[in-house]
């Protein structure tokens, strides 16, 4: 277990003596009993401070969090972006670097070692480091279908990054400086069952429907806040705004499935890959279209 973390002058001196990066970990939680200890243990002694921001858990999440750190805050949840930015603005963080992880994510050992090795040598003009996300679904790494690698900016100099204020699909963006990429992966590895997955994506679909309706009118998605070098994310967002959002309802979910599962080779991930891509297309995205259709009928 990681000892309780209390940032202060003595701890920072100890971290420097051990060669540990001056890094704070921020984790947002809500009923994350199956995941939180695994997440925090995966970071090991890389973090000099740990901050957990909870939004009203009813399980043992808070008990687990307090085994690792004294810095546990409770704050009402609106969306991921607002919750994370509240943490940046409110918590007594004075670390040089901030690492953002979801409770169901883990740092894989090669990435943890890479961060420890690379962070002290990062040039001043580099204010963020992007990492590859490895999606693990029902215990299987989903390698195909264009799912991997997905580069996400999750490590940045404190005061130089914030979460985009978006309802869906928010990312951390840099306020200045530039980003570089790390070589190794972290894993998005949820241990809960498919009932949880479908309940969560019902909520996501309602938000996605509102986003799609807005972009069907405008024909674009704002990419002005993204780092200049993040061409892949800019391209995906522009494609979503100019093509997907303006494509026929329901048929676009089918097209999404064929693209991911057939053209991009999602079938190579076996039964888990089939389930993953069917649910992504015909549960989440199809249901988002149902919500758009429902809203259109009610307004007519």
GIBEL-V486909 format. One record per residue. N is the residue number from 0. PHI is phi as a letter, one per 30 degrees, with the letter a starting at -180 (NA if undefined). PSI is psi in whole degrees, 0 to 359 (none if undefined). OMEGA is omega in radians with two decimals (999 if undefined). Layout:
# GIBEL-V486909
[[N,PHI,PSI,OMEGA] [N,PHI,PSI,OMEGA]]
This chain:
# GIBEL-V486909
[[0,NA,150,3.07] [1,d,133,3.11] [2,d,156,3.10] [3,e,139,-3.02] [4,c,122,3.12] [5,b,92,-3.06] [6,d,141,3.13] [7,a,179,-3.06] [8,d,317,-3.10] [9,d,316,-3.12] [10,d,320,3.13] [11,d,321,3.10] [12,d,319,3.10] [13,d,318,3.13] [14,d,316,-3.14] [15,d,320,3.14] [16,d,326,3.14] [17,d,355,-3.09] [18,i,16,-3.13] [19,d,137,3.10] [20,d,151,3.07] [21,d,87,-2.93] [22,b,131,3.06] [23,c,135,3.08] [24,c,131,3.06] [25,c,126,3.13] [26,b,128,3.04] [27,c,137,-3.06] [28,b,153,2.90] [29,a,110,-3.12] [30,h,60,-3.09] [31,c,33,3.14] [32,e,319,-3.12] [33,d,343,-2.94] [34,c,327,-2.84] [35,d,313,-3.13] [36,d,319,3.12] [37,d,317,3.12] [38,d,309,-3.07] [39,d,323,3.10] [40,d,329,-3.13] [41,d,334,3.12] [42,d,336,3.11] [43,h,220,-3.14] [44,c,18,3.12] [45,d,323,-3.08] [46,d,133,3.05] [47,d,346,3.09] [48,a,144,3.13] [49,b,130,3.11] [50,b,125,3.09] [51,c,125,3.11] [52,c,114,-3.06] [53,c,150,-3.12] [54,c,38,3.02] [55,j,45,-3.14] [56,d,145,3.10] [57,c,358,3.12] [58,c,209,-3.07] [59,c,18,-3.10] [60,e,313,-3.09] [61,d,321,3.09] [62,d,317,3.12] [63,d,316,-3.13] [64,e,318,-3.08] [65,d,348,2.99] [66,d,338,-3.07] [67,c,333,-3.01] [68,a,152,3.00] [69,d,350,-3.06] [70,c,79,3.12] [71,b,118,-3.13] [72,c,152,3.08] [73,c,127,-3.08] [74,b,135,3.14] [75,e,143,-3.04] [76,c,130,2.97] [77,c,302,3.00] [78,a,172,-3.06] [79,e,316,-3.08] [80,d,312,-3.12] [81,d,322,-3.13] [82,d,317,-3.12] [83,d,318,3.13] [84,d,325,3.04] [85,e,317,3.12] [86,d,316,3.13] [87,d,320,-3.04] [88,d,338,-2.93] [89,c,322,-3.04] [90,d,150,-3.09] [91,d,57,-3.08] [92,d,127,3.06] [93,b,24,3.10] [94,d,160,3.11] [95,d,323,-3.08] [96,b,150,3.07] [97,b,132,3.04] [98,c,128,3.14] [99,c,121,3.05] [100,b,146,2.91] [101,d,156,-3.08] [102,d,333,3.13] [103,c,17,3.07] [104,c,155,3.13] [105,b,144,2.94] [106,d,122,3.05] [107,d,147,-3.02] [108,e,318,3.13] [109,d,323,3.11] [110,d,318,3.10] [111,e,316,3.13] [112,d,322,3.13] [113,d,316,3.12] [114,d,314,-3.14] [115,e,323,-3.10] [116,d,320,-2.98] [117,d,324,-2.95] [118,e,317,-3.13] [119,d,347,-3.07] [120,c,3,-3.06] [121,d,130,3.12] [122,d,154,-3.08] [123,d,327,-3.09] [124,d,348,3.08] [125,c,116,-3.07] [126,c,357,3.13] [127,b,152,3.11] [128,b,126,3.14] [129,c,145,-3.10] [130,b,153,3.12] [131,d,130,3.08] [132,c,131,3.06] [133,c,114,3.14] [134,d,122,3.07] [135,c,119,-3.08] [136,b,122,-3.12] [137,h,39,3.07] [138,i,358,-3.11] [139,c,136,3.05] [140,d,120,3.10] [141,d,101,-3.03] [142,c,336,-2.95] [143,c,184,-3.11] [144,i,13,-3.10] [145,i,15,-3.12] [146,d,328,-3.10] [147,b,140,-0.07] [148,d,148,2.96] [149,c,120,-3.10] [150,d,126,3.13] [151,b,136,3.07] [152,d,106,-3.10] [153,b,355,-3.09] [154,b,122,-3.06] [155,a,159,3.08] [156,d,133,-3.12] [157,e,132,-3.12] [158,i,357,-3.10] [159,c,4,-3.14] [160,b,154,3.08] [161,a,162,3.03] [162,d,138,3.04] [163,d,141,-3.13] [164,d,72,-3.14] [165,c,153,3.13] [166,d,327,-3.11] [167,b,152,2.98] [168,h,40,3.13] [169,d,150,3.09] [170,b,159,2.97] [171,d,131,3.12] [172,b,153,-3.13] [173,d,140,3.07] [174,d,336,3.10] [175,a,174,-3.14] [176,i,196,-3.11] [177,b,165,-3.09] [178,c,150,2.98] [179,b,167,-3.11] [180,c,141,2.99] [181,c,161,-3.01] [182,d,324,-2.93] [183,c,178,-2.93] [184,c,155,2.75] [185,c,161,-3.04] [186,c,133,2.95] [187,c,105,-2.91] [188,b,84,-3.11] [189,d,132,-3.08] [190,c,356,-3.10] [191,d,167,-3.02] [192,d,179,-3.08] [193,d,337,3.03] [194,d,318,3.09] [195,d,316,-3.12] [196,e,314,-3.09] [197,d,322,3.10] [198,d,317,3.14] [199,d,318,-3.08] [200,d,344,2.94] [201,d,316,3.11] [202,d,316,3.13] [203,d,320,-3.08] [204,d,322,3.11] [205,d,318,3.11] [206,d,319,3.13] [207,d,322,3.12] [208,d,317,3.13] [209,d,320,3.12] [210,d,314,-3.11] [211,d,322,3.12] [212,d,317,3.12] [213,d,317,-3.06] [214,d,339,3.02] [215,d,331,3.11] [216,d,312,-3.06] [217,d,330,-3.12] [218,i,11,-3.14] [219,a,161,3.04] [220,b,133,-3.09] [221,d,126,3.07] [222,b,14,-3.03] [223,d,333,-3.10] [224,d,354,-3.08] [225,d,151,3.09] [226,e,145,-3.07] [227,e,328,-3.08] [228,d,358,-3.07] [229,d,67,-3.03] [230,d,326,-3.09] [231,d,316,3.13] [232,d,322,3.09] [233,d,316,-3.12] [234,d,315,-3.13] [235,d,319,-3.13] [236,d,320,3.12] [237,d,322,3.10] [238,d,319,3.13] [239,d,318,-3.10] [240,d,319,-3.02] [241,c,336,-3.07] [242,c,298,-3.01] [243,d,312,-3.07] [244,d,339,-3.11] [245,c,5,3.11] [246,d,161,-3.09] [247,d,138,3.06] [248,e,145,3.06] [249,i,313,3.12] [250,d,330,-3.13] [251,d,332,3.05] [252,d,320,3.08] [253,d,316,3.13] [254,d,320,3.11] [255,d,315,3.13] [256,d,313,-3.12] [257,d,322,3.13] [258,d,310,-3.08] [259,d,313,-2.96] [260,d,323,-3.08] [261,c,299,-3.02] [262,d,316,-3.11] [263,c,6,2.97] [264,i,28,3.12] [265,d,337,3.11] [266,d,341,-3.11] [267,d,346,-3.12] [268,c,21,2.96] [269,i,208,-3.09] [270,d,318,3.14] [271,d,321,3.10] [272,d,320,3.10] [273,d,311,-3.14] [274,d,315,-3.10] [275,e,310,-3.04] [276,d,327,3.05] [277,d,315,3.14] [278,d,318,3.13] [279,d,318,-3.07] [280,d,308,-2.94] [281,c,356,2.95] [282,c,296,-3.03] [283,d,302,-3.04] [284,d,323,3.07] [285,d,319,-3.14] [286,d,325,3.05] [287,d,321,3.10] [288,d,324,3.06] [289,e,318,3.13] [290,d,323,3.06] [291,d,312,3.13] [292,e,317,3.13] [293,d,316,3.13] [294,d,323,3.12] [295,d,318,3.13] [296,d,320,-3.10] [297,d,331,-3.10] [298,d,348,-3.10] [299,d,none,999]]
